[in-house]
């Protein structure tokens, strides 16, 4: 039986005016032989932090984009996942937030040590590229999550181009 560490996390679907989604590429430092995968902006919540507060903090730390909780808005998707990372098995409740910007130059200067050790790149993905790639990404239903979020989600945040 696997013992899971419970975790709550906020994820951000950061989408530019061309409809491209920002994803980071990383590796599990404890299991580099398992290869690389792509994932959305975001991470674990700090104690007492709401999902929206965590999304705003993670967005600033990982991309340099600073938004208020009000600009982050309401979650567009939630799920529960189980995964190993850096020697720990997690059971993670996560909420996704859609943030639309005209454009953004990614600044990873706010990465923490584990992010610096495990993330080796980022890129903006079109929906067609995402559905057509053989590369791994998480969540596994990301194209469907993104399509639903874009159909139902907020409009472009004014002044959020950087």
DSSP file (Angstrom, degrees, kcal/mol; ACC not computed):
  #  RESIDUE AA STRUCTURE BP1 BP2  ACC     N-H-->O    O-->H-N    N-H-->O    O-->H-N    TCO  KAPPA ALPHA  PHI   PSI    X-CA   Y-CA   Z-CA
    1    1 A X              0   0    0      0, 0.0     2,-0.4     0, 0.0     0, 0.0   0.000 360.0 360.0 360.0 134.0    0.0    0.0    0.0
    2    2 A X        -     0   0    0      1,-0.0     2,-0.7     0, 0.0     0, 0.0  -0.703 360.0-142.9 -87.2 135.2    1.3    3.5   -0.9
    3    3 A X        -     0   0    0     -2,-0.4    86,-0.4     2,-0.0     2,-0.3  -0.887  21.6-153.6 -97.9 118.7    1.2    6.2    1.7
    4    4 A X        -     0   0    0     -2,-0.7     2,-0.6    84,-0.1    86,-0.3  -0.691  11.7-135.8 -96.1 144.9    0.3    9.5    0.1
    5    5 A X  E     -a   90   0A   0     84,-3.2    86,-2.2    -2,-0.3     2,-0.1  -0.879  29.6-127.7 -92.1 120.0    1.2   12.9    1.3
    6    6 A X  E     +a   91   0A   0     -2,-0.6     2,-0.3    84,-0.2    86,-0.2  -0.432  36.1 171.9 -70.5 144.9   -1.8   15.1    1.0
    7    7 A X  E     -a   92   0A   0     84,-2.0    86,-2.5    -2,-0.1     2,-0.4  -0.992  25.5-150.1-152.3 143.1   -1.3   18.4   -0.9
    8    8 A X  E     -a   93   0A   0     -2,-0.3    37,-2.8    84,-0.2     2,-0.3  -0.948  25.2-179.0-112.9 140.2   -3.4   21.2   -2.2
    9    9 A X  E     -aB  94  44A   0     84,-2.5    86,-1.9    -2,-0.4     2,-0.4  -0.977  23.7-143.6-141.7 151.3   -2.2   23.1   -5.3
   10   10 A X  E     -aB  95  43A   0     33,-2.3    33,-1.7    -2,-0.3     2,-0.3  -0.957  19.6-167.7-112.5 132.9   -3.2   25.9   -7.6
   11   11 A X  E     -aB  96  42A   0     84,-3.0    86,-2.0    -2,-0.4     2,-0.5  -0.897   7.5-148.1-119.3 149.9   -2.5   25.6  -11.3
   12   12 A X  E     -aB  97  41A   0     29,-2.8     2,-1.1    -2,-0.3    29,-1.0  -0.976   8.9-154.1-124.8 125.6   -2.7   28.4  -13.9
   13   13 A X  E     -a   98   0A   0     84,-3.4    86,-2.5    -2,-0.5     2,-0.7  -0.815  23.2-167.8 -90.6  93.9   -3.6   28.1  -17.6
   14   14 A X  E     -a   99   0A   0     -2,-1.1     8,-2.5     8,-0.4     2,-0.4  -0.785   9.3-178.6 -91.6 114.1   -1.7   31.2  -18.8
   15   15 A X  E     -aC 100  21A   0     84,-2.8    86,-2.5    -2,-0.7     6,-0.2  -0.939  13.9-147.1-121.2 131.9   -2.9   31.8  -22.4
   16   16 A X    >   -     0   0    0      4,-2.2     3,-2.3    -2,-0.4    86,-0.2  -0.307  39.4 -89.9 -90.0 178.9   -1.7   34.6  -24.7
   17   17 A X  T 3  S+     0   0    0     85,-1.7    85,-0.1     1,-0.3    86,-0.1   0.728 126.1  59.5 -63.1 -22.5   -3.6   36.5  -27.4
   18   18 A X  T 3  S-     0   0    0     84,-0.3    -1,-0.3     2,-0.1    84,-0.1   0.426 120.2-109.3 -84.0   1.6   -2.7   33.9  -30.0
   19   19 A X  S <  S+     0   0    0     -3,-2.3     2,-0.3     1,-0.3   108,-0.3   0.639  70.1 146.8  81.7  14.6   -4.4   31.2  -27.8
   20   20 A X        -     0   0    0    106,-0.1    -4,-2.2   107,-0.1     2,-0.4  -0.654  41.0-138.4 -89.7 142.5   -1.2   29.6  -26.8
   21   21 A X  E     -CD  15 125A   0    104,-3.3   104,-3.2    -2,-0.3     2,-0.5  -0.825  13.9-128.3-100.7 132.4   -0.7   28.0  -23.4
   22   22 A X  E     + D   0 124A   0     -8,-2.5    19,-0.5    -2,-0.4    -8,-0.4  -0.686  33.2 175.8 -80.8 127.7    2.5   28.4  -21.4
   23   23 A X  E     - D   0 123A   0    100,-2.5   100,-2.2    -2,-0.5     2,-0.3  -0.975  20.7-142.7-129.6 147.3    3.9   25.1  -20.2
   24   24 A X  E     -ED  39 122A   0     15,-3.0    15,-2.4    -2,-0.3     2,-0.5  -0.769  13.9-138.6-100.9 152.7    7.1   24.3  -18.3
   25   25 A X  E     +ED  38 121A   0     96,-3.1    95,-2.4    -2,-0.3    96,-1.0  -0.943  34.6 154.9-112.9 134.5    9.2   21.2  -19.0
   26   26 A X  E     -ED  37 119A   0     11,-2.7    11,-1.9    -2,-0.5     2,-0.3  -0.858  31.1-139.2-148.5-178.0   10.7   19.3  -16.1
   27   27 A X  E     -E   36   0A   0     91,-1.8     2,-0.7    -2,-0.3     9,-0.1  -0.967  32.9-106.9-143.4 151.6   12.0   16.1  -14.7
   28   28 A X    >   -     0   0    0      7,-0.5     3,-1.6     3,-0.4     6,-0.2  -0.769  27.1-150.9 -80.6 114.4   11.7   14.3  -11.3
   29   29 A X  T 3  S+     0   0    0     -2,-0.7     3,-0.5     1,-0.3    -1,-0.2   0.769  96.5  51.9 -61.5 -24.0   15.2   14.8   -9.8
   30   30 A X  T 3  S+     0   0    0      1,-0.2    -1,-0.3     2,-0.1     3,-0.1   0.643 123.6  28.0 -83.3 -15.0   14.8   11.6   -7.8
   31   31 A X    X   +     0   0    0     -3,-1.6     3,-2.2     1,-0.1    -3,-0.4  -0.375  64.6 156.2-142.3  58.9   13.9    9.6  -11.0
   32   32 A X  G >  S+     0   0    0     -3,-0.5     3,-1.6     1,-0.3    -3,-0.1   0.756  70.5  71.3 -61.4 -22.2   15.5   11.3  -14.0
   33   33 A X  G 3  S+     0   0    0      1,-0.3    -1,-0.3    -3,-0.1     3,-0.1   0.646  83.6  71.4 -68.0 -12.8   15.4    8.0  -15.9
   34   34 A X  G <  S-     0   0    0     -3,-2.2    -1,-0.3     1,-0.2    -2,-0.2   0.411 102.7-132.2 -84.3   2.3   11.6    8.5  -16.2
   35   35 A X    <   -     0   0    0     -3,-1.6    -7,-0.5    -4,-0.1    -1,-0.2  -0.164  26.1 -55.0  83.4-173.3   12.1   11.3  -18.7
   36   36 A X  E     -E   27   0A   0     -9,-0.1   100,-0.4    -3,-0.1     2,-0.3  -0.669  43.9-177.8-108.6 159.5   10.7   14.8  -19.1
   37   37 A X  E     -E   26   0A   0    -11,-1.9   -11,-2.7    -2,-0.2     2,-0.3  -0.964  24.2-115.5-151.2 164.9    7.1   16.1  -19.2
   38   38 A X  E     +Ef  25 137A   0     98,-2.1   100,-2.0    -2,-0.3     2,-0.3  -0.787  34.5 170.3-105.3 146.8    5.3   19.4  -19.7
   39   39 A X  E     -Ef  24 138A   0    -15,-2.4   -15,-3.0    -2,-0.3   100,-0.1  -0.980  30.9 -98.1-154.3 161.2    3.1   21.0  -17.0
   40   40 A X        -     0   0    0     98,-0.6   -17,-0.1    -2,-0.3   -27,-0.1  -0.265  49.3 -84.0 -78.1 164.9    1.2   24.2  -16.3
   41   41 A X  E    S+B   12   0A   0    -29,-1.0   -29,-2.8   -19,-0.5     2,-0.2  -0.381  84.7  69.2 -59.4 143.6    2.3   27.1  -14.0
   42   42 A X  E     -B   11   0A   0    -31,-0.3     2,-0.3    16,-0.2   -31,-0.2  -0.713  43.9-173.1 136.2 177.9    1.6   26.5  -10.4
   43   43 A X  E     -B   10   0A   0    -33,-1.7   -33,-2.3    -2,-0.2    15,-0.1  -0.977  42.4 -24.6 177.5-169.6    2.3   24.5   -7.3
   44   44 A X  E     -B    9   0A   0     -2,-0.3   -35,-0.3   -35,-0.2     2,-0.2  -0.213  59.8-113.6 -65.3 147.8    1.5   23.7   -3.7
   45   45 A X        -     0   0    0    -37,-2.8   -37,-0.2     4,-0.1     2,-0.2  -0.537  24.2-123.8 -80.0 146.2   -0.4   26.1   -1.5
   46   46 A X    >   -     0   0    0     -2,-0.2     3,-2.2     4,-0.2     8,-0.1  -0.506  50.5 -73.2 -78.2 157.6    1.3   27.6    1.5
   47   47 A X  T 3  S+     0   0    0      1,-0.3    -1,-0.1    -2,-0.2     3,-0.1  -0.286 121.0   8.6 -54.8 132.0   -0.4   27.1    4.9
   48   48 A X  T 3  S+     0   0    0      1,-0.3     2,-0.3    -3,-0.1    -1,-0.3   0.420  97.8 133.7  79.0  -1.4   -3.6   29.2    5.2
   49   49 A X    <   -     0   0    0     -3,-2.2    -1,-0.3     1,-0.1     2,-0.1  -0.614  51.4-133.5 -85.3 138.3   -3.5   30.2    1.5
   50   50 A X     >  -     0   0    0     -2,-0.3     4,-2.6    -3,-0.1     5,-0.2  -0.412  28.1-107.5 -78.9 165.5   -6.5   30.0   -0.7
   51   51 A X  H  > S+     0   0    0      1,-0.2     4,-2.5     2,-0.2     5,-0.2   0.925 121.5  48.7 -59.5 -44.3   -6.3   28.5   -4.1
   52   52 A X  H  > S+     0   0    0      2,-0.2     4,-2.3     1,-0.2    -1,-0.2   0.892 111.0  50.0 -65.8 -39.0   -6.6   31.9   -5.8
   53   53 A X  H  > S+     0   0    0      2,-0.2     4,-2.5     1,-0.2    -1,-0.2   0.919 111.8  48.8 -63.6 -42.3   -3.9   33.3   -3.5
   54   54 A X  H  X S+     0   0    0     -4,-2.6     4,-3.0     2,-0.2     5,-0.3   0.894 109.5  52.2 -63.1 -40.2   -1.7   30.4   -4.4
   55   55 A X  H  X S+     0   0    0     -4,-2.5     4,-2.4     2,-0.2    -2,-0.2   0.924 110.9  47.2 -62.1 -44.4   -2.3   30.8   -8.1
   56   56 A X  H  X S+     0   0    0     -4,-2.3     4,-2.0     2,-0.2    11,-0.3   0.921 115.2  45.9 -63.5 -44.2   -1.3   34.5   -7.9
   57   57 A X  H  X S+     0   0    0     -4,-2.5     4,-2.8     2,-0.2     5,-0.2   0.945 114.3  46.7 -64.4 -48.9    1.8   33.8   -5.9
   58   58 A X  H  X S+     0   0    0     -4,-3.0     4,-2.9     1,-0.2     5,-0.3   0.895 110.2  53.9 -61.5 -40.6    2.9   30.9   -8.1
   59   59 A X  H  X>S+     0   0    0     -4,-2.4     4,-1.9    -5,-0.3     6,-0.9   0.920 112.4  44.2 -59.1 -44.8    2.2   32.9  -11.3
   60   60 A X  H  X5S+     0   0    0     -4,-2.0     4,-1.4     4,-0.2    50,-0.2   0.933 116.6  45.7 -65.8 -46.4    4.5   35.7   -9.9
   61   61 A X  H  <5S+     0   0    0     -4,-2.8    49,-0.6     1,-0.2    -2,-0.2   0.892 121.8  35.2 -65.3 -40.4    7.2   33.3   -8.8
   62   62 A X  H  <5S+     0   0    0     -4,-2.9    -1,-0.2    -5,-0.2    -2,-0.2   0.721 135.9  15.5 -91.8 -22.3    7.3   31.2  -11.9
   63   63 A X  H  <5S-     0   0    0     -4,-1.9    44,-2.2    -5,-0.3    -3,-0.2   0.556  91.1-119.6-127.1 -14.4    6.6   33.7  -14.7
   64   64 A X     << +     0   0    0     -4,-1.4     2,-0.6    -5,-0.7    -4,-0.2   0.408  69.1 134.0  84.6  -3.1    7.2   37.2  -13.2
   65   65 A X        -     0   0    0     -6,-0.9     2,-0.6    42,-0.1    -1,-0.3  -0.730  41.6-158.7 -85.5 119.2    3.5   38.1  -14.0
   66   66 A X        +     0   0    0     -2,-0.6     2,-0.3    -3,-0.1    -9,-0.1  -0.880  20.6 161.8-106.3 116.7    2.0   39.8  -10.9
   67   67 A X        -     0   0    0     -2,-0.6    -7,-0.1   -11,-0.3     2,-0.1  -0.911  35.9-113.3-128.3 156.8   -1.8   39.8  -10.7
   68   68 A X     >  -     0   0    0     -2,-0.3     4,-1.7     1,-0.1     5,-0.1  -0.407  33.0-108.9 -80.2 164.4   -4.3   40.4   -7.9
   69   69 A X  H  > S+     0   0    0      1,-0.2     4,-1.8     2,-0.2    -1,-0.1   0.882 122.2  56.4 -59.8 -38.0   -6.5   37.6   -6.6
   70   70 A X  H  4 S+     0   0    0      1,-0.2    -1,-0.2     2,-0.2     4,-0.1   0.885 106.5  49.1 -61.9 -38.2   -9.4   39.4   -8.2
   71   71 A X  H  4 S+     0   0    0      1,-0.2    -1,-0.2     2,-0.1    -2,-0.2   0.808 105.4  57.9 -71.3 -28.7   -7.6   39.3  -11.6
   72   72 A X  H  < S-     0   0    0     -4,-1.7    -2,-0.2     1,-0.2    -1,-0.2   0.898  92.7-179.5 -65.8 -40.3   -7.0   35.5  -11.0
   73   73 A X     <  -     0   0    0     -4,-1.8     2,-0.2    -5,-0.1    -1,-0.2  -0.368  33.0 -23.6  80.2-154.2  -10.7   35.0  -10.7
   74   74 A X  S    S-     0   0    0      1,-0.1    24,-0.5    -2,-0.1     2,-0.0  -0.623  72.9 -92.8 -97.1 153.1  -12.6   31.8  -10.1
   75   75 A X        -     0   0    0     -2,-0.2    22,-0.3    22,-0.1    -1,-0.1  -0.325  25.6-164.5 -64.4 148.2  -11.3   28.3  -10.9
   76   76 A X  S    S+     0   0    0     20,-3.0     2,-0.3     1,-0.3    21,-0.2   0.471  72.8  13.5-108.9  -8.2  -12.2   26.8  -14.2
   77   77 A X  E     -G   96   0A   0     19,-1.1    19,-3.3     2,-0.0     2,-0.3  -0.969  58.8-170.4-163.8 149.0  -11.3   23.2  -13.4
   78   78 A X  E     +G   95   0A   0     -2,-0.3     2,-0.3    17,-0.2    17,-0.2  -0.994  15.3 155.6-143.0 146.6  -10.5   21.0  -10.4
   79   79 A X  E     -G   94   0A   0     15,-2.2    15,-2.7    -2,-0.3     2,-0.4  -0.957  34.9-119.5-157.2 177.0   -9.3   17.5  -10.0
   80   80 A X  E     +G   93   0A   0     -2,-0.3     2,-0.3    13,-0.2    13,-0.2  -0.994  32.2 177.7-126.5 126.8   -7.4   15.0   -7.8
   81   81 A X  E     -G   92   0A   0     11,-2.5    11,-3.1    -2,-0.4     2,-0.4  -0.901  19.4-150.5-129.6 158.7   -4.2   13.4   -8.8
   82   82 A X  E     +G   91   0A   0     -2,-0.3     2,-0.3     9,-0.2     9,-0.2  -0.998  32.1 146.7-128.2 131.5   -1.7   11.0   -7.3
   83   83 A X  E     -G   90   0A   0      7,-1.9     7,-3.5    -2,-0.4     2,-0.3  -0.994  42.2-117.0-161.1 153.7    2.0   11.1   -8.3
   84   84 A X  E     +G   89   0A   0     -2,-0.3     2,-0.3     5,-0.3     5,-0.2  -0.758  33.8 168.0 -92.5 144.9    5.6   10.7   -7.1
   85   85 A X  E >   -G   88   0A   0      3,-2.6     3,-1.6    -2,-0.3   -57,-0.1  -0.880  64.7 -12.8-157.2 128.1    8.0   13.6   -7.1
   86   86 A X  T 3  S-     0   0    0     -2,-0.3     3,-0.1     1,-0.3   -58,-0.0   0.841 129.6 -48.2  52.2  40.9   11.4   13.9   -5.5
   87   87 A X  T 3  S+     0   0    0      1,-0.2     2,-0.4     0, 0.0    -1,-0.3   0.504 118.2 103.1  85.2   5.2   10.9   10.8   -3.5
   88   88 A X  E <   - G   0  85A   0     -3,-1.6    -3,-2.6   -83,-0.0     2,-0.6  -0.959  62.8-139.4-122.3 138.5    7.5   11.6   -2.1
   89   89 A X  E     - G   0  84A   0     -2,-0.4   -84,-3.2   -86,-0.4     2,-0.3  -0.870  28.1-162.7 -94.4 124.2    4.1   10.2   -3.2
   90   90 A X  E     -aG   5  83A   0     -7,-3.5    -7,-1.9    -2,-0.6     2,-0.5  -0.812  24.8-161.1-109.2 146.3    1.5   12.9   -3.3
   91   91 A X  E     -aG   6  82A   0    -86,-2.2   -84,-2.0    -2,-0.3     2,-0.5  -0.968  32.2-167.9-116.7 108.6   -2.3   12.9   -3.4
   92   92 A X  E     -aG   7  81A   0    -11,-3.1   -11,-2.5    -2,-0.5     2,-0.6  -0.880  23.7-159.3-114.7 121.5   -3.0   16.4   -4.7
   93   93 A X  E     -aG   8  80A   0    -86,-2.5   -84,-2.5    -2,-0.5     2,-0.4  -0.853  30.6-178.6 -88.0 125.6   -6.3   18.3   -4.8
   94   94 A X  E     -aG   9  79A   0    -15,-2.7   -15,-2.2    -2,-0.6     2,-0.4  -0.971  23.4-159.5-135.8 146.6   -5.8   21.0   -7.4
   95   95 A X  E     -aG  10  78A   0    -86,-1.9   -84,-3.0    -2,-0.4     2,-0.4  -0.960  14.8-145.1-120.9 141.5   -7.7   23.9   -8.9
   96   96 A X  E     -aG  11  77A   0    -19,-3.3   -20,-3.0    -2,-0.4   -19,-1.1  -0.851   9.8-163.8-108.1 140.6   -7.0   25.5  -12.3
   97   97 A X  E     -a   12   0A   0    -86,-2.0   -84,-3.4    -2,-0.4     2,-0.5  -0.968  15.0-135.1-122.9 138.5   -7.4   29.2  -13.1
   98   98 A X  E     -a   13   0A   0    -24,-0.5     2,-0.5    -2,-0.4    56,-0.2  -0.833  22.7-179.9 -95.4 125.7   -7.5   30.7  -16.5
   99   99 A X  E     -a   14   0A   0    -86,-2.5   -84,-2.8    -2,-0.5     2,-0.5  -0.991   7.6-164.4-125.7 122.5   -5.4   33.9  -17.1
  100  100 A X  E     +a   15   0A   0     -2,-0.5    57,-2.4    55,-0.4     2,-0.3  -0.919  12.3 172.4-110.8 130.6   -5.4   35.5  -20.5
  101  101 A X        -     0   0    0    -86,-2.5   -84,-0.3    -2,-0.5     3,-0.1  -0.914  41.3-125.0-130.2 156.9   -2.8   38.1  -21.4
  102  102 A X  S    S-     0   0    0     55,-0.4   -85,-1.7     1,-0.3     2,-0.3   0.950  90.0 -33.7 -64.0 -47.4   -2.0   39.8  -24.7
  103  103 A X        -     0   0    0    -87,-0.2    59,-1.8    57,-0.1    -1,-0.3  -0.962  59.3-161.3-164.0 162.6    1.6   38.6  -24.3
  104  104 A X        -     0   0    0     -2,-0.3     2,-0.7    58,-0.3    57,-0.1  -0.914  17.2-141.2-158.2 131.4    4.1   37.9  -21.6
  105  105 A X        -     0   0    0     -2,-0.3     2,-0.1   -41,-0.1    -2,-0.0  -0.842  37.0-126.2 -89.5 112.4    7.9   37.6  -21.4
  106  106 A X        -     0   0    0     -2,-0.7     2,-0.5     2,-0.0   -42,-0.2  -0.389  25.2-170.0 -68.3 131.0    8.5   34.7  -19.0
  107  107 A X        +     0   0    0    -44,-2.2     3,-0.4    -2,-0.1   -42,-0.1  -0.963   9.5 180.0-123.1 109.8   10.8   35.6  -16.1
  108  108 A X    >   +     0   0    0     -2,-0.5     3,-2.1     1,-0.2   -45,-0.1   0.166  48.4 114.0 -96.9  17.9   11.8   32.5  -14.0
  109  109 A X  T 3  S+     0   0    0      1,-0.3    -1,-0.2   -46,-0.1   -47,-0.1   0.749  72.1  61.5 -60.2 -22.8   14.0   34.4  -11.5
  110  110 A X  T 3  S+     0   0    0    -49,-0.6    -1,-0.3    -3,-0.4   -48,-0.1   0.389  74.7 128.1 -86.1   4.1   11.5   33.6   -8.8
  111  111 A X    <   -     0   0    0     -3,-2.1     2,-0.1   -49,-0.1   -49,-0.1  -0.296  54.9-133.5 -57.8 141.8   12.0   29.8   -9.1
  112  112 A X     >  -     0   0    0      1,-0.0     4,-2.5     4,-0.0     5,-0.2  -0.316  34.8 -88.1 -85.3-179.8   12.8   28.1   -5.8
  113  113 A X  H  > S+     0   0    0      1,-0.2     4,-2.0     2,-0.2     5,-0.2   0.899 126.9  48.5 -60.4 -44.9   15.6   25.5   -5.5
  114  114 A X  H  > S+     0   0    0      1,-0.2     4,-1.4     2,-0.2    -1,-0.2   0.872 112.1  50.3 -66.3 -35.0   13.6   22.5   -6.5
  115  115 A X  H  > S+     0   0    0      2,-0.2     4,-2.6     1,-0.2    -1,-0.2   0.912 109.9  49.9 -67.6 -41.5   12.2   24.3   -9.6
  116  116 A X  H  < S+     0   0    0     -4,-2.5    -2,-0.2     1,-0.2    -1,-0.2   0.863 114.9  45.7 -63.0 -34.1   15.7   25.4  -10.6
  117  117 A X  H  < S+     0   0    0     -4,-2.0    -1,-0.2    -5,-0.2    -2,-0.2   0.726 124.2  30.5 -80.4 -22.3   16.8   21.7  -10.3
  118  118 A X  H  < S+     0   0    0     -4,-1.4   -91,-1.8    -5,-0.2     2,-0.5   0.660 101.7  76.0-115.1 -18.9   13.8   20.2  -12.1
  119  119 A X  E  <  +D   26   0A   0     -4,-2.6   -93,-0.3   -93,-0.2     3,-0.1  -0.847  43.2 169.2-101.2 125.8   12.6   22.6  -14.7
  120  120 A X  E     -     0   0A   0    -95,-2.4     2,-0.3    -2,-0.5   -94,-0.2   0.330  59.2 -11.7-118.6   7.4   14.7   22.9  -17.9
  121  121 A X  E     -D   25   0A   0    -96,-1.0   -96,-3.1     2,-0.0     2,-0.3  -0.969  47.9-146.2 175.8 171.5   12.5   24.9  -20.2
  122  122 A X  E     +D   24   0A   0     -2,-0.3     2,-0.3   -98,-0.3   -98,-0.2  -0.979  15.5 172.1-150.6 158.6    9.2   26.5  -21.1
  123  123 A X  E     -D   23   0A   0   -100,-2.2  -100,-2.5    -2,-0.3     2,-0.5  -0.978  35.2-107.9-162.3 161.1    7.3   27.2  -24.3
  124  124 A X  E     -D   22   0A   0     -2,-0.3     2,-0.4  -102,-0.2  -102,-0.2  -0.842  36.9-157.8 -95.1 127.9    3.9   28.5  -25.5
  125  125 A X  E     -D   21   0A   0   -104,-3.2  -104,-3.3    -2,-0.5     2,-0.1  -0.895   8.7-141.2-111.8 132.3    1.8   25.7  -27.0
  126  126 A X     >  -     0   0    0     -2,-0.4     4,-2.2  -106,-0.3     5,-0.2  -0.482  32.0-111.1 -76.9 161.6   -1.1   26.0  -29.5
  127  127 A X  H  > S+     0   0    0   -108,-0.3     4,-2.4     1,-0.2     5,-0.2   0.894 120.1  52.1 -60.9 -39.6   -4.0   23.7  -29.0
  128  128 A X  H  > S+     0   0    0      1,-0.2     4,-1.6     2,-0.2    -1,-0.2   0.901 109.0  49.1 -65.5 -40.6   -3.1   21.9  -32.2
  129  129 A X  H  > S+     0   0    0      2,-0.2     4,-0.9     1,-0.2    -1,-0.2   0.906 111.3  50.6 -63.6 -40.6    0.5   21.4  -31.0
  130  130 A X  H >< S+     0   0    0     -4,-2.2     3,-0.5     1,-0.2    -2,-0.2   0.926 113.9  42.4 -64.2 -45.8   -0.7   20.1  -27.7
  131  131 A X  H 3< S+     0   0    0     -4,-2.4    -1,-0.2     1,-0.2    -2,-0.2   0.756 117.4  48.8 -73.6 -22.0   -3.1   17.6  -29.2
  132  132 A X  H 3< S+     0   0    0     -4,-1.6    -1,-0.2    -5,-0.2    -2,-0.2   0.504  89.6 100.8 -96.5  -4.2   -0.6   16.5  -31.9
  133  133 A X    <<  -     0   0    0     -4,-0.9    -3,-0.0    -3,-0.5    -4,-0.0  -0.468  56.9-154.2 -85.4 153.9    2.5   16.0  -29.8
  134  134 A X        +     0   0    0     -2,-0.1    -1,-0.1     2,-0.1     2,-0.1   0.426  67.1 107.8 -95.5  -3.9    3.9   12.7  -28.6
  135  135 A X  S    S-     0   0    0      1,-0.1     2,-0.2    -5,-0.0   -98,-0.1  -0.417  77.1-107.7 -74.0 151.7    5.5   14.4  -25.6
  136  136 A X        +     0   0    0   -100,-0.4   -98,-2.1    -2,-0.1     2,-0.3  -0.530  41.7 170.4 -79.8 144.8    4.0   13.8  -22.1
  137  137 A X  E     -f   38   0A   0   -100,-0.2     2,-0.4    -2,-0.2   -98,-0.2  -0.978  26.2 -95.9-147.8 158.6    2.1   16.6  -20.4
  138  138 A X  E    S+f   39   0A   0   -100,-2.0   -98,-0.6    -2,-0.3     2,-0.2  -0.987  97.6  36.2-133.9 142.9   -0.1   16.8  -17.3
  139  139 A X  S >  S-     0   0    0     -2,-0.4     3,-1.8  -100,-0.1     4,-0.1   0.581  81.8-139.7 -68.4 160.6   -2.9   16.7  -16.6
  140  140 A X  T 3  S+     0   0    0      1,-0.3     3,-0.3    -2,-0.2    -2,-0.1   0.733 102.4  51.2 -65.8 -21.9   -3.4   14.0  -19.3
  141  141 A X  T >> S+     0   0    0      1,-0.2     4,-2.5     2,-0.1     3,-0.6   0.027  73.1 128.3 -99.7  26.6   -6.7   15.7  -20.4
  142  142 A X  H <>  +     0   0    0     -3,-1.8     4,-2.9     1,-0.2     5,-0.3   0.856  66.5  55.5 -53.8 -42.9   -5.1   19.1  -20.7
  143  143 A X  H 3> S+     0   0    0     -3,-0.3     4,-2.2     1,-0.2    -1,-0.2   0.905 112.5  43.4 -59.3 -38.6   -6.4   19.8  -24.2
  144  144 A X  H <> S+     0   0    0     -3,-0.6     4,-2.4     2,-0.2     5,-0.2   0.905 113.5  50.7 -71.7 -41.7  -10.0   19.2  -23.1
  145  145 A X  H  X S+     0   0    0     -4,-2.5     4,-2.3     1,-0.2    -2,-0.2   0.931 113.5  46.4 -59.6 -45.6   -9.5   21.2  -19.8
  146  146 A X  H  X S+     0   0    0     -4,-2.9     4,-2.8    -5,-0.2     5,-0.2   0.918 110.6  51.7 -64.2 -44.9   -8.0   24.1  -21.9
  147  147 A X  H  X S+     0   0    0     -4,-2.2     4,-1.9    -5,-0.3    -1,-0.2   0.922 112.4  45.8 -59.9 -45.0  -10.8   24.0  -24.5
  148  148 A X  H  X S+     0   0    0     -4,-2.4     4,-2.0     2,-0.2     5,-0.2   0.910 113.3  50.2 -63.6 -42.0  -13.5   24.1  -21.8
  149  149 A X  H  X S+     0   0    0     -4,-2.3     4,-2.9    -5,-0.2    -2,-0.2   0.910 111.4  47.4 -64.0 -42.8  -11.7   26.9  -20.0
  150  150 A X  H  < S+     0   0    0     -4,-2.8    -1,-0.2     1,-0.2    -2,-0.2   0.854 112.5  49.9 -68.4 -33.7  -11.4   29.0  -23.1
  151  151 A X  H  < S+     0   0    0     -4,-1.9    -1,-0.2    -5,-0.2    -2,-0.2   0.856 128.6  21.5 -70.7 -34.7  -15.0   28.5  -24.1
  152  152 A X  H  < S+     0   0    0     -4,-2.0    -2,-0.2    -5,-0.2    -3,-0.2   0.566 105.1  98.9-109.1 -12.3  -16.3   29.5  -20.6
  153  153 A X  S  < S-     0   0    0     -4,-2.9    -3,-0.1    -5,-0.2   -54,-0.1   0.038  75.4 -70.7 -83.6-177.0  -13.5   31.5  -19.1
  154  154 A X        -     0   0    0    -56,-0.2    -1,-0.2     1,-0.1     3,-0.1  -0.135  46.9-108.2 -69.7 162.8  -12.7   35.2  -18.7
  155  155 A X        -     0   0    0      1,-0.2   -55,-0.4   -56,-0.0    -1,-0.1  -0.205  58.2 -58.2 -78.8 177.0  -11.7   37.7  -21.4
  156  156 A X        -     0   0    0      1,-0.1     2,-0.6   -57,-0.1    -1,-0.2  -0.313  56.0-116.6 -57.4 135.9   -8.3   39.1  -21.8
  157  157 A X    >   -     0   0    0    -57,-2.4     3,-1.6    -3,-0.1   -55,-0.4  -0.685  33.9-122.5 -77.1 120.8   -7.0   41.0  -18.7
  158  158 A X  T 3  S+     0   0    0     -2,-0.6    -1,-0.1     1,-0.3   -57,-0.0  -0.407  91.3  11.3 -66.6 137.1   -6.6   44.6  -19.8
  159  159 A X  T 3  S+     0   0    0     -2,-0.1    -1,-0.3     1,-0.1   -58,-0.1   0.566  91.1 118.5  76.4   9.0   -3.1   45.9  -19.3
  160  160 A X    <   +     0   0    0     -3,-1.6     2,-0.4   -60,-0.1   -57,-0.1   0.274  37.0 114.6 -94.1  13.1   -1.6   42.5  -18.6
  161  161 A X              0   0    0      1,-0.1   -57,-0.2   -59,-0.1  -145,-0.0  -0.693 360.0 360.0 -80.6 133.1    0.8   42.4  -21.5
  162  162 A X              0   0    0    -59,-1.8   -58,-0.3    -2,-0.4    -1,-0.1   0.341 360.0 360.0-138.2 360.0    4.4   42.4  -20.4
